[in-house]
Amino acid sequence: MTDAEPRQPDTASARHADRYGEVPRAGRPWIPWALSIAVVVAGIGVAFLGYQKYGPKDIEAEGLGYQQIDDSTMTVRFKVTRKDPQQPIVCFVRVMSSDSAEIGRREVLIPPSDSGTVEMTTTVRSSSRPSAGNVYGCADQVPGYLRAG
C-alpha cells in the first residue's frame, strides 16, 4: 500500500456498527459518580439502622442462673448493665414450667449504684413446679409502688 492509494474503511468496524449501532463516545460521565454516591449513602443508612436496632442499649439484662428451692419457689440470678447507674430501673424476672409456660413473675427494683453493672438474686414464687427461670427484661419507668418513700 502506498501513500497515493486511498485508505479503505475498516470493514470489521463498519460491520460492527451496522449490527450493534454506534458506540457513544462521550456519554454522561457523572452517572457512575452519582451511582457510587447513592450506594455509599445507602450503606451508611443501613449501618445506622442496624446500630439503632442491634447496637448497645441503655439497659441490658443477662440471666446468670437459677436454682429450684422447692415445688413452688425458685431463685434467679441475673446481671444488669445500664448506661446511667444513678437511675433506678425495674427488671421483670419470671419462672417457667417444663412446657415453657410462665408460672411466676416478679418485678425487682434495681436502685441507683456507683457501678454500671450489678448482679442480683431474687426469689420468685410460682403456681406450680418451676423448671427454669430468667430475666424477661428491664425498663427505666419504675412504678410508684416499687419506689421507697
C-alpha positions as a LaTeX table, in Angstrom:
\begin{tabular}{lrrr}
\hline
Residue & $x$ (\AA) & $y$ (\AA) & $z$ (\AA) \\
\hline
Met1 & 0.00 & 0.00 & 0.00 \\
Thr2 & 1.38 & 3.38 & $-0.97$ \\
Asp3 & 0.58 & 6.88 & 0.19 \\
Ala4 & $-1.18$ & 7.63 & $-3.06$ \\
Glu5 & $-3.83$ & 4.94 & $-2.66$ \\
Pro6 & $-6.98$ & 5.86 & $-0.75$ \\
Arg7 & $-7.43$ & 4.11 & 2.53 \\
Gln8 & $-10.23$ & 1.52 & 2.77 \\
Pro9 & $-12.60$ & 1.82 & 5.69 \\
Asp10 & $-12.16$ & $-0.80$ & 8.36 \\
Thr11 & $-14.74$ & $-3.33$ & 7.27 \\
Ala12 & $-14.87$ & $-5.09$ & 10.65 \\
Ser13 & $-15.68$ & $-1.81$ & 12.41 \\
Ala14 & $-18.28$ & $-0.94$ & 9.81 \\
Arg15 & $-19.98$ & $-4.32$ & 10.18 \\
His16 & $-19.91$ & $-3.99$ & 13.95 \\
Ala17 & $-21.56$ & $-0.56$ & 13.78 \\
Asp18 & $-24.18$ & $-1.85$ & 11.32 \\
Arg19 & $-25.05$ & $-4.74$ & 13.59 \\
Tyr20 & $-24.92$ & $-3.13$ & 17.04 \\
Gly21 & $-25.12$ & 0.59 & 16.37 \\
Glu22 & $-22.64$ & 3.29 & 17.07 \\
Val23 & $-20.94$ & 3.31 & 20.44 \\
Pro24 & $-21.39$ & 6.70 & 22.07 \\
Arg25 & $-18.01$ & 8.25 & 22.63 \\
Ala26 & $-18.90$ & 10.97 & 25.13 \\
Gly27 & $-21.68$ & 9.80 & 27.41 \\
Arg28 & $-22.67$ & 11.04 & 30.79 \\
Pro29 & $-19.55$ & 10.80 & 32.94 \\
Trp30 & $-21.48$ & 11.86 & 36.06 \\
Ile31 & $-23.66$ & 8.70 & 36.15 \\
Pro32 & $-21.01$ & 6.36 & 37.66 \\
Trp33 & $-20.20$ & 9.01 & 40.27 \\
Ala34 & $-23.86$ & 9.51 & 41.14 \\
Leu35 & $-24.42$ & 5.76 & 41.46 \\
Ser36 & $-21.33$ & 5.41 & 43.65 \\
Ile37 & $-22.51$ & 8.18 & 45.96 \\
Ala38 & $-26.01$ & 6.63 & 46.14 \\
Val39 & $-24.52$ & 3.25 & 47.12 \\
Val40 & $-22.36$ & 4.84 & 49.83 \\
Val41 & $-25.32$ & 6.82 & 51.24 \\
Ala42 & $-27.49$ & 3.68 & 51.24 \\
Gly43 & $-24.73$ & 1.75 & 53.03 \\
Ile44 & $-24.45$ & 4.43 & 55.71 \\
Gly45 & $-28.23$ & 4.35 & 56.15 \\
Val46 & $-28.28$ & 0.57 & 56.59 \\
Ala47 & $-25.37$ & 0.74 & 59.06 \\
Phe48 & $-27.17$ & 3.43 & 61.10 \\
Leu49 & $-30.42$ & 1.44 & 61.25 \\
Gly50 & $-28.53$ & $-1.71$ & 62.23 \\
Tyr51 & $-26.72$ & 0.15 & 65.00 \\
Gln52 & $-30.02$ & 1.56 & 66.28 \\
Lys53 & $-31.62$ & $-1.88$ & 66.40 \\
Tyr54 & $-28.72$ & $-4.14$ & 67.38 \\
Gly55 & $-26.20$ & $-1.78$ & 68.95 \\
Pro56 & $-25.64$ & $-1.24$ & 72.66 \\
Lys57 & $-28.79$ & $-0.48$ & 74.61 \\
Asp58 & $-29.29$ & 1.79 & 77.61 \\
Ile59 & $-30.25$ & $-1.21$ & 79.78 \\
Glu60 & $-29.13$ & $-4.79$ & 79.14 \\
Ala61 & $-30.03$ & $-7.77$ & 81.33 \\
Glu62 & $-28.50$ & $-11.24$ & 81.30 \\
Gly63 & $-29.60$ & $-14.32$ & 83.19 \\
Leu64 & $-26.79$ & $-15.98$ & 85.15 \\
Gly65 & $-28.60$ & $-18.97$ & 86.56 \\
Tyr66 & $-31.46$ & $-20.30$ & 88.63 \\
Gln67 & $-31.96$ & $-22.77$ & 91.45 \\
Gln68 & $-35.11$ & $-24.56$ & 92.48 \\
Ile69 & $-35.78$ & $-24.19$ & 96.20 \\
Asp70 & $-38.98$ & $-26.26$ & 96.49 \\
Asp71 & $-42.06$ & $-27.17$ & 94.41 \\
Ser72 & $-43.23$ & $-23.55$ & 94.22 \\
Thr73 & $-40.10$ & $-21.42$ & 94.69 \\
Met74 & $-37.05$ & $-20.65$ & 92.58 \\
Thr75 & $-34.16$ & $-18.21$ & 92.95 \\
Val76 & $-32.97$ & $-16.45$ & 89.82 \\
Arg77 & $-29.57$ & $-14.79$ & 89.49 \\
Phe78 & $-29.08$ & $-12.10$ & 86.85 \\
Lys79 & $-26.81$ & $-9.25$ & 85.82 \\
Val80 & $-27.93$ & $-5.79$ & 84.70 \\
Thr81 & $-25.77$ & $-3.27$ & 82.84 \\
Arg82 & $-27.10$ & 0.26 & 82.43 \\
Lys83 & $-25.77$ & 3.38 & 80.80 \\
Asp84 & $-26.79$ & 5.63 & 83.70 \\
Pro85 & $-26.11$ & 3.78 & 87.01 \\
Gln86 & $-27.66$ & 6.64 & 89.02 \\
Gln87 & $-31.09$ & 5.94 & 87.52 \\
Pro88 & $-33.28$ & 3.30 & 89.23 \\
Ile89 & $-34.74$ & 0.63 & 86.97 \\
Val90 & $-37.16$ & $-2.26$ & 87.26 \\
Cys91 & $-36.47$ & $-5.77$ & 85.96 \\
Phe92 & $-39.05$ & $-8.46$ & 85.29 \\
Val93 & $-37.97$ & $-11.92$ & 86.42 \\
Arg94 & $-40.06$ & $-14.97$ & 85.59 \\
Val95 & $-40.13$ & $-18.71$ & 86.18 \\
Met96 & $-41.46$ & $-21.25$ & 83.70 \\
Ser97 & $-42.84$ & $-24.74$ & 83.80 \\
Ser98 & $-41.38$ & $-27.62$ & 81.81 \\
Asp99 & $-43.60$ & $-26.70$ & 78.82 \\
Ser100 & $-42.25$ & $-23.09$ & 78.88 \\
Ala101 & $-45.45$ & $-21.57$ & 80.27 \\
Glu102 & $-44.89$ & $-18.66$ & 82.65 \\
Ile103 & $-46.00$ & $-19.72$ & 86.13 \\
Gly104 & $-44.49$ & $-16.95$ & 88.23 \\
Arg105 & $-43.25$ & $-13.40$ & 87.82 \\
Arg106 & $-41.66$ & $-10.76$ & 89.98 \\
Glu107 & $-40.71$ & $-7.13$ & 89.48 \\
Val108 & $-37.34$ & $-6.27$ & 91.01 \\
Leu109 & $-36.24$ & $-2.72$ & 91.77 \\
Ile110 & $-32.59$ & $-2.07$ & 90.90 \\
Pro111 & $-31.68$ & 1.03 & 92.91 \\
Pro112 & $-29.07$ & 3.59 & 91.86 \\
Ser113 & $-25.49$ & 2.44 & 92.31 \\
Asp114 & $-21.92$ & 3.51 & 91.66 \\
Ser115 & $-21.33$ & 0.64 & 89.23 \\
Gly116 & $-22.86$ & 0.39 & 85.76 \\
Thr117 & $-23.17$ & $-3.40$ & 86.16 \\
Val118 & $-24.84$ & $-5.06$ & 89.15 \\
Glu119 & $-25.64$ & $-8.68$ & 89.94 \\
Met120 & $-28.90$ & $-9.51$ & 91.68 \\
Thr121 & $-30.55$ & $-12.61$ & 93.08 \\
Thr122 & $-34.28$ & $-12.76$ & 93.69 \\
Thr123 & $-36.78$ & $-15.37$ & 94.80 \\
Val124 & $-39.86$ & $-15.99$ & 92.66 \\
Arg125 & $-42.93$ & $-17.89$ & 93.83 \\
Ser126 & $-44.79$ & $-19.97$ & 91.26 \\
Ser127 & $-48.23$ & $-21.51$ & 90.86 \\
Ser128 & $-46.77$ & $-24.96$ & 90.12 \\
Arg129 & $-43.39$ & $-26.71$ & 89.98 \\
Pro130 & $-40.91$ & $-24.42$ & 88.15 \\
Ser131 & $-38.26$ & $-25.82$ & 85.85 \\
Ala132 & $-36.47$ & $-22.69$ & 84.61 \\
Gly133 & $-36.08$ & $-19.02$ & 85.44 \\
Asn134 & $-34.79$ & $-15.95$ & 83.62 \\
Val135 & $-34.89$ & $-12.19$ & 83.47 \\
Tyr136 & $-37.53$ & $-11.18$ & 80.93 \\
Gly137 & $-36.41$ & $-7.58$ & 80.54 \\
Cys138 & $-35.79$ & $-4.27$ & 82.27 \\
Ala139 & $-37.18$ & $-0.75$ & 81.97 \\
Asp140 & $-36.39$ & 2.69 & 83.32 \\
Gln141 & $-40.06$ & 3.53 & 84.06 \\
Val142 & $-40.22$ & 2.33 & 87.67 \\
Pro143 & $-43.77$ & 2.03 & 89.03 \\
Gly144 & $-44.56$ & 4.14 & 92.09 \\
Tyr145 & $-45.30$ & 1.13 & 94.29 \\
Leu146 & $-41.69$ & $-0.11$ & 93.88 \\
Arg147 & $-40.06$ & 3.16 & 94.90 \\
Ala148 & $-39.09$ & 3.64 & 98.50 \\
Gly149 & $-40.60$ & 6.59 & 100.34 \\
\hline
\end{tabular}
